[in-house]
């Protein structure tokens, strides 16, 4: 069966998950795959960008690298980055057929239909990357029970941990940190944000001591001149994520000197403070921690560009901490526009957003067709007062913030390819 058709029958979201299913499925076929030990990236935020920066550094060092991330914005292929680019449809289809063949050879065909969308994608990554020198695998929403935790690991990297996916992971930071940190391997790197949180750090130290784990804290102060030169291209959270990747790369024996700097590809992961055009930014995120990172970047950007008005284009799933996100972003935005789109599997929270905006005294209304036209037609004008500085004062900055599904829907609408 064609992969796209096959995946269309698998829901991408489950209210209840059988945590024994994927370990049993992988154990049935892992001898046919022989994937090398992975670099496992676990956390609430920053997994994708940290993984991609690490992949770029390792590839610049001459290693064959695979990077598995999720979810995607436009194409399923975005989840599978192999040696510098996303895999093509032909490679994915071949991997799909080979995984089916593995289950047939193992007399375990029942898993073909039983596995979830994410579980099947994880097996595709295992097949696609089996001949790589380095395999970077990003966990989904979990840690110890995540499908990706079945793979043998050479290194675990923990990006910032915060409250999210409470229905699956627990409704407190302690519960969430515990289930994520229980995925640590014998060699583990903790980002500085986690190390600065006493609750998270104490849990990490306790688990590390129990499992005889080598636990290290990433330290950007150890960065050399070449890495600092590269990091200056980015601001805020992306710079922090690069330094975490740099620290991990050094532990993996990689160099980062002038020669490596010249070989580094551009950061190509979509949706991370992504400038679509000068007045439009898309930033994928849906929790308070991501909102904090966005706020810091926007505070700097508004000052630099002398933005007169900033508008947030937003929607989220009903199970998110809407009040925390809106409270965090309130100082940065003059108005919130609720963007509606089709979400068949998870309920959206339009009414809750408006309710919380009213409580927080934030201007809020529905996103209209005319708003899209304003974004497309917006003209930036040079201020007479700032001509000498060659700076630009512009009237309105639009920021789309929310899930990958929101980013997908908005961009299809923006580009005139909406499937509505």
Secondary structure, DSSP 8 states (H G I E B T S, - for coil): --HHHHHHTS-S--SS--HHHHHHHHHHHHHHH----EEEEESSSSHHHHHHHHHHHHHHTT--EEEE----SS-GGGGEEETTEE--HHHHHHHHHHHHHHHHHTT-THHHHHS-HHHHHHHHHHHHTTT-SEEEEE--S-STTSGGGGS-EEEEEE----S--HHHH-SSHHHHHHHHHTT--SEEEE-HHHHTSHHHHHHHHHHHHHHT-EEEE--GGG--HHHHHHHTTS-HHHHHHHHHHHHHHHHTT---SHHHHHH------TTSSEEEETTEEEEE--SHHHHHHHHHHHHHHHHHHT-SEEEEEE--BTTS-HHHHHHHHGGG-SEEEE-----SSS-B-HHHHHHHHHHHT--EEE--HHHHHHHHH---B--GGGTTTT--B-SEEEEEEE-HHHHHHHHHHHTT----
